[in-house]
Amino acid sequence: MSSFHTALLETKIRHLNLPSPTTIGPSTTVEEAIKHMRGVRCACALVVEDGKLVGILTERDVLNKVIGQAELLERPVRELMTPNPVTLTTDHSLDDAIHLMSEGGYRNVPIVDKEGRPIASLPASEIVKFIVAHFPRDIYNLPPRLEQHMATPEGA
């Protein structure tokens, strides 16, 4: 097993420095949710009711469901969110997260505690940052496209 794969298996989500999640209530309007997500520069908002995660609203939801339908901006988030999203805990590994994201096509995964309360959101970009920080030589030495072979050196 490569050191890269070992690092992904052994590194737990709790080892990442993830910020507190952006949370909203299910009755928040879509417009308010978008403004809030923009304001905190977050690609998703976790929808929380009575302290428990009940859904997620992502920028992809907004693009796929709202753009071109201005009347939906005044609707409550509960009508457009992805209900009961798949979650991970801080005890899951980065390998678990990558597998889940790859299989489900997710860009953000809610991180919850044992009671289902959201404690973070794990964006794919955080996993990429981890990989680049821990394996820079491997990453920076990759050609732009793996099948690319330069006939002549670039530059002046």
C-alpha positions in Angstrom: 0.0 0.0 0.0 1.4 3.4 -0.9 2.1 6.1 1.7 -0.5 8.2 0.0 -3.3 5.7 0.4 -2.1 4.9 4.0 -2.4 8.6 4.8 -5.9 8.8 3.5 -6.9 5.7 5.5 -5.3 6.8 8.7 -6.2 10.5 8.7 -9.6 11.0 10.3 -11.9 13.9 9.5 -11.3 15.2 13.1 -7.7 15.9 12.1 -8.8 18.6 9.6 -9.3 22.1 10.7 -12.9 22.5 9.5 -14.9 25.6 10.4 -18.3 25.5 12.1 -21.0 24.8 9.6 -23.2 27.3 8.0 -26.7 26.5 9.3 -30.2 27.7 8.4 -33.7 26.7 9.4 -36.1 24.8 7.1 -38.4 27.8 7.0 -35.7 30.2 5.8 -36.5 31.4 2.3 -34.3 30.3 -0.5 -33.3 34.0 -1.2 -32.3 34.4 2.5 -30.3 31.2 2.3 -28.5 32.3 -0.8 -27.6 35.7 0.7 -26.4 34.0 3.9 -24.2 31.4 1.9 -22.8 34.3 -0.2 -22.1 36.4 2.9 -20.0 33.6 4.6 -18.6 32.4 1.2 -19.9 28.9 1.7 -21.0 26.5 -1.1 -23.7 24.9 1.1 -25.9 25.4 4.1 -26.9 22.7 6.5 -30.6 22.8 7.3 -31.1 22.3 11.0 -34.3 21.8 13.0 -34.4 21.3 16.8 -30.6 21.0 16.7 -30.6 18.0 14.2 -29.6 18.0 10.6 -32.7 17.6 8.4 -31.2 18.6 5.0 -28.6 20.4 3.0 -28.9 23.2 0.4 -26.0 23.5 -2.0 -25.0 25.9 -4.7 -25.7 23.1 -7.1 -29.3 22.9 -5.8 -29.6 26.6 -6.5 -28.2 26.3 -10.0 -30.3 23.2 -10.9 -33.6 24.1 -9.2 -33.8 27.9 -8.8 -32.1 29.7 -11.7 -34.7 30.9 -14.1 -37.5 30.4 -11.6 -37.5 33.6 -9.6 -40.8 32.7 -7.8 -38.9 29.9 -6.0 -36.7 32.5 -4.2 -39.6 33.2 -1.7 -40.2 29.5 -1.0 -38.9 27.9 2.2 -35.7 25.9 1.9 -37.5 22.8 3.0 -39.1 22.6 -0.4 -35.8 22.6 -2.3 -33.2 21.1 0.1 -31.9 17.6 -0.2 -33.6 16.0 2.8 -31.8 13.6 5.2 -28.4 13.9 3.5 -25.7 11.2 3.8 -23.3 12.1 6.6 -20.0 11.2 8.2 -18.6 11.6 11.6 -15.2 12.9 12.7 -14.1 9.3 13.2 -14.4 8.5 9.5 -11.2 8.6 7.4 -10.5 10.8 4.5 -10.6 7.7 2.4 -14.2 7.2 3.6 -15.0 10.7 2.6 -13.4 10.4 -0.9 -15.3 7.2 -1.5 -18.6 8.7 -0.4 -18.1 11.8 -2.5 -17.1 9.8 -5.5 -19.9 7.3 -5.3 -22.6 9.9 -4.5 -21.3 12.7 -6.7 -21.2 15.0 -3.6 -19.1 18.1 -3.3 -20.0 18.7 0.4 -20.7 16.2 3.1 -22.2 17.1 6.5 -20.2 16.0 9.5 -22.4 15.2 12.5 -21.9 14.0 16.1 -23.4 10.8 17.4 -26.8 12.5 18.1 -27.0 13.8 14.5 -26.1 17.4 15.3 -24.1 19.1 12.6 -20.5 20.0 13.6 -19.0 20.8 10.2 -19.3 20.5 6.5 -16.5 18.8 4.6 -16.1 20.3 1.1 -14.1 18.4 -1.5 -11.7 21.3 -1.6 -10.5 20.6 1.9 -9.5 17.1 0.9 -7.6 18.5 -2.1 -5.8 21.0 0.3 -4.8 18.1 2.5 -3.4 16.1 -0.4 -1.5 19.0 -1.8 -0.1 19.9 1.6 1.0 16.4 2.4 2.1 15.2 -1.0 3.3 18.4 -2.8 6.1 16.7 -4.8 3.6 14.1 -6.2 1.0 16.7 -7.1 3.1 19.5 -8.5 5.1 17.1 -10.7 2.0 15.8 -12.5 1.7 16.9 -16.1 -1.4 19.0 -16.9 -2.9 15.9 -18.6 -1.6 12.5 -17.9 -1.6 11.4 -21.5 0.2 14.6 -22.6 3.7 14.3 -23.9 5.5 17.5 -25.0 7.4 17.2 -28.2 9.5 20.3 -27.4 10.2 22.2 -24.2 7.9 25.1 -23.5 9.1 28.6 -22.8 11.4 31.0 -24.5 
